[in-house]
């Protein structure tokens, strides 16, 4: 079996060009910000109405959704996969571990466009909102990531 030739910048460009309201979250967002962390997958939070647009944007990368759009909306998430994996959150709102409700529309309204290369940018939550998304779970690595983000946010 041979791995596909995955073009990460092309992948991000396809998503940006699609018009899907998709936010890069998770550790790939931290990597884009220059944090020294590792991950094997991509995480996006997108508007639940943009599932088809998002899926179409990454079709060229042979990514197959694990759920149909209606099932993904019901479940709040799905995965796109081949030899790359994209975890996709489609909930309109998610609670943090301490019960704070975070609305996608609010985070989208405060989004940043982060340049990755010449002519390629990715939409990401603001640093404070990225910290909130790291509080959706209670893993020890999320706490580590929050510390990195707070240092980035608080530096002069």
Secondary structure, DSSP 8 states (H G I E B T S, - for coil): -------HHHHHHHHHHHT--EEEEHHHHHHHTT-----SSEEEEE-GGGHHHHHHHTGGGT-EESS-HHHHHHHTEEEEESSSEEEEE--SEEE-TTS-EEEHHHHHHT-EEEEEETTEEEEE--HHHHHHHHTTS--HHHHHHHHHHHHHHH--
